Amino acid sequence: MDVWLLFNRSESFRFIQGPRRGCATPAQLTYRGRRVPCLVLSPYAKGSFISHAAHSHVSLLRFCENAFGLPSLNARTGADDGMADCFDFKQKPLPPPA
């Protein structure tokens, strides 16, 4: 079982002030806002690992698509790596914290 804690603070000011100059429109699906913290708890998570790759909320969808053999919802999920750098499915599952 995996637990993902996502914090949606990246969009808070966008709706109040409008998009910043030069930002992509929602139709382009390339908008990158502020950093969004994410905590992944899993017996297959890499221990003491911090990802420096650019991920988004779409990464959770892509992870589910990969895990359950589902087709991509759209081009954006198809291009995402599903936070694969955070997991090692070949390792022995880590025990729960004591």
N, C-alpha and C positions, 0 to 999 in steps of 0.2 A: 504494500500500500504506500502510495506517495501522498505527501501533503505539500501543497503550494500556497504560500502566503504572498499575495500580490498587493501592492499599495498603489491605488489610483490617484496619485497626486500630480501627475504630469499635465492633466487637462484643466486643473482648477482655475487658472487665470485666463485661459484661452477663451472660455465662454463669456467671461466678464469683459475683457478688453478686445476681443476679436482676434483673429489670427495675426501673428507677427508678419511684418513685411518679408516677402520672399518665401514664406511657408507654402508648402504644397496644399492643394485643395483636397478635401476628403476623397474625391473621385480618383486622385492620383495615388492614394494609399502609401505615401512615402513620408508623411509627417513624423518627425522625431522631436518630441518635446523634451521636458526635463527628464532626468534620470528617474527611473521607477525601481525602487528596491523590491527584491524578490527573495524569499527564503524557501529553499526546497529541502524537505525532510523525506528521506527514503532509505531503505536498507541498501539500495544500490547507488546512493549518492557518493561522490568522491569525498572522502574525509578532509576537512579543513581546506576546502577548495573555494576559491573566489574566481568567478568567471569575469573576464575582461572583454568578452565578445559583446557586440550590440544585439540585444534581444528585445522583444516587445511582448505585449499581451498575447500576440499571435503564437508565440512559442508554446504556450500551454495547449492551444488547439492542435498545433503540429505534433506535439508529444502524444496526444490522444490519438491522432490519425495514425501515427507510426505504431503505437502500442496495440491498437485494435485492428490494424490492417484496413483502415478506412481511406477512401479516396480524398484528395485535397478538396477543401471547400472552394478555394479560388487560387489564383496565381500567387497571392501573398502568402498563404499558408504553405503552398507548394515550394516556395523559395526559402522558407525558414528552416533552420536545423533542429527545431524542437528542443533546444538547450541540451543537445547531445554531449556537449563538452562537460556538463555537470554530472554525468552518470557513467558508471562502469558496470555494465550488465554481465561482464565475465568474472567479476570478483565474487567471492563468497559474501552473501548478504551480511551486512553489519548488524550486530546485536542491538537491541533497544538500549537507550541510555539507562544507566543504573540510578 
